[in-house]
Amino acid sequence: MEKVEFIYLSQEDVLDLGIPLKEVIELVELGLSEQGHGRVENPPKPGIHSKPDAFIHAMPAYYQKLGIGGLKWVSGYPSNRAGNLPQIAGLMIVNDMETGMPIAVMDCRWITAVRTAAVSAITAKYCAREGTETLGLVGCGVQGRMNLVGFKEVIPDLKEVRVFDISERAMQSIKEDYEVELGVEITACESVESAVNGMDIILTATQRLKEPLVKNEWFKPGCLGFGLEASRAWYGDAILKADKFITDSWDQTMYFYEHGAFPDGLPSLYAELGEVVAGKKPGRETQDERILAINIGLALEDVIVANRIYEVAIKRGGFETLSLMERSF
Ligand SMILES: NC(=O)c1ccc[n+]([C@@H]2O[C@H](COP(=O)([O-])OP(=O)(O)OC[C@H]3O[C@@H](n4cnc5c(N)ncnc54)[C@H](O)[C@@H]3O)[C@@H](O)[C@H]2O)c1
């Protein structure tokens, strides 16, 4: 009897496909442009919380014009770091938009890492100051590393990277792994201030903070700042006094605000990133403005990448397929 089947891809399968970050950036830029044109269904993510600092989020998205859709079911458990498990883990499902049938189930870790870096890279493409050469990075884990690679992709002139992490090993390994490969000078710093003060781009990618890290006075004119931990790593005055506040989702930003983020007040929105990418609002307009981007992470960014992974895997062939049901009607 004929079966309804879907393809299954482990993390290793996804990695083996070797989809380049450049392609991920192009895909996510297309996705954000579709969002900016109002052609994506991407409801705010609901979550469950089995521990005070942990979540499992359901993140669906549907592209009306491109005809693709799916769901990410992703967990974030900071305490996993003490054991032998990653903080972020989960599954993606890609669905056939004609029948609703699942056509692929895959690990979501690589997708989460690269699409987040792609969103930052796209923000930098539209909002970094002309002549940007320096980056201050706080947190050298999965996101710090990927974001560095993403920035270099869109800003080939990037030369100087200063990093700070509470883990010496994390700083050493980002230097060993990327200094030569990317052709940038990476300096491990002894404080947040020495890593970020006066840099063209500042990005924080840490976790579990008791207090913010980046002070307003280190966020100089012309700087483009990023906080990957929602508002947690940036002091309230830096957030509120930025000339432009950008996010990939204002709905999600307000939802986070209602649940305790932005304790000093919600900044006023300049633009959603999708509006900038779709050409509805300009990104950077002057060399001096301070732009802060707090991109929350959207299902539409995951789904467009997962769909490409599915297409590439089907074309290559040889991956495991699992049966959903017998076709018995
Ligand atoms: N916005 C998004 O779309 C999105 C997507 C994925 C992850 N994130 C967030 O990005 C952050 C980083 O995620 P990750 O996967 O890279 O985590 P990770 O655990 O791989 O790396 C975090 C790094 O931050 C360092 N760190 C922790 N506290 C620090 C401090 N006070 N000062 C300096 N360094 C510190 C750790 O030593 C570690 O190297 C998390 O907050 C995560 O929730 C956001």
The ligand as an SDF file (V2000), in Angstrom:
LIG
                    3D

 44 48  0  0  0  0  0  0  0  0999 V2000
   17.4350   36.9130   18.7070 N   0  0  0  0  0  0  0  0  0  0  0  0
   17.5330   35.7140   18.2070 C   0  0  0  0  0  0  0  0  0  0  0  0
   17.0210   35.4370   17.1330 O   0  0  0  0  0  0  0  0  0  0  0  0
   18.3370   34.6820   18.9170 C   0  0  0  0  0  0  0  0  0  0  0  0
   18.5370   33.4160   18.3530 C   0  0  0  0  0  0  0  0  0  0  0  0
   19.3460   32.4950   19.0250 C   0  0  0  0  0  0  0  0  0  0  0  0
   19.9150   32.8370   20.2450 C   0  0  0  0  0  0  0  0  0  0  0  0
   19.6640   34.0830   20.7710 N   0  0  0  0  0  0  0  0  0  0  0  0
   20.2470   34.4800   22.0650 C   0  0  0  0  0  0  0  0  0  0  0  0
   21.6210   34.7480   21.8540 O   0  0  0  0  0  0  0  0  0  0  0  0
   22.3150   34.5420   23.0850 C   0  0  0  0  0  0  0  0  0  0  0  0
   23.5640   33.7020   22.8340 C   0  0  0  0  0  0  0  0  0  0  0  0
   23.1660   32.4330   22.3820 O   0  0  0  0  0  0  0  0  0  0  0  0
   24.2460   31.3120   22.0280 P   0  0  0  0  0  0  0  0  0  0  0  0
   23.5240   30.1990   21.3590 O   0  0  0  0  0  0  0  0  0  0  0  0
   25.4100   31.9590   21.3660 O   0  0  0  0  0  0  0  0  0  0  0  0
   24.6870   30.8600   23.5080 O   0  0  0  0  0  0  0  0  0  0  0  0
   26.0570   30.1800   23.9210 P   0  0  0  0  0  0  0  0  0  0  0  0
   25.7740   29.5590   25.2350 O   0  0  0  0  0  0  0  0  0  0  0  0
   26.6110   29.3520   22.8360 O   0  0  0  0  0  0  0  0  0  0  0  0
   27.0740   31.4230   24.1130 O   0  0  0  0  0  0  0  0  0  0  0  0
   26.9200   32.4020   25.0800 C   0  0  0  0  0  0  0  0  0  0  0  0
   28.3060   32.9380   25.4240 C   0  0  0  0  0  0  0  0  0  0  0  0
   28.1370   34.0850   26.2820 O   0  0  0  0  0  0  0  0  0  0  0  0
   29.1320   34.0170   27.2880 C   0  0  0  0  0  0  0  0  0  0  0  0
   28.6790   34.8350   28.4060 N   0  0  0  0  0  0  0  0  0  0  0  0
   27.7080   34.5460   29.3180 C   0  0  0  0  0  0  0  0  0  0  0  0
   27.5780   35.5730   30.1860 N   0  0  0  0  0  0  0  0  0  0  0  0
   28.4610   36.5130   29.8150 C   0  0  0  0  0  0  0  0  0  0  0  0
   28.8000   37.8000   30.3280 C   0  0  0  0  0  0  0  0  0  0  0  0
   28.1990   38.3080   31.4040 N   0  0  0  0  0  0  0  0  0  0  0  0
   29.7760   38.5080   29.6930 N   0  0  0  0  0  0  0  0  0  0  0  0
   30.4100   37.9910   28.6050 C   0  0  0  0  0  0  0  0  0  0  0  0
   30.1340   36.7730   28.0920 N   0  0  0  0  0  0  0  0  0  0  0  0
   29.1780   36.0510   28.6890 C   0  0  0  0  0  0  0  0  0  0  0  0
   29.2830   32.5370   27.5900 C   0  0  0  0  0  0  0  0  0  0  0  0
   30.5140   32.2410   28.2200 O   0  0  0  0  0  0  0  0  0  0  0  0
   29.1800   31.9360   26.1860 C   0  0  0  0  0  0  0  0  0  0  0  0
   30.4570   31.8410   25.5580 O   0  0  0  0  0  0  0  0  0  0  0  0
   21.3200   33.8890   24.0550 C   0  0  0  0  0  0  0  0  0  0  0  0
   20.8200   34.8890   24.9190 O   0  0  0  0  0  0  0  0  0  0  0  0
   20.2130   33.4020   23.1230 C   0  0  0  0  0  0  0  0  0  0  0  0
   18.9510   33.3530   23.7780 O   0  0  0  0  0  0  0  0  0  0  0  0
   18.9030   34.9950   20.1300 C   0  0  0  0  0  0  0  0  0  0  0  0
  1  2  1  0
  2  3  2  0
  2  4  1  0
  4  5  1  0
  4 44  2  0
  5  6  2  0
  6  7  1  0
  7  8  2  0
  8  9  1  0
  8 44  1  0
  9 10  1  0
  9 42  1  0
 10 11  1  0
 11 12  1  0
 11 40  1  0
 12 13  1  0
 13 14  1  0
 14 15  2  0
 14 16  1  0
 14 17  1  0
 17 18  1  0
 18 19  2  0
 18 20  1  0
 18 21  1  0
 21 22  1  0
 22 23  1  0
 23 24  1  0
 23 38  1  0
 24 25  1  0
 25 26  1  0
 25 36  1  0
 26 27  1  0
 26 35  1  0
 27 28  2  0
 28 29  1  0
 29 30  1  0
 29 35  2  0
 30 31  1  0
 30 32  2  0
 32 33  1  0
 33 34  2  0
 34 35  1  0
 36 37  1  0
 36 38  1  0
 38 39  1  0
 40 41  1  0
 40 42  1  0
 42 43  1  0
M  CHG  2   8   1  16  -1
M  END
$$$$
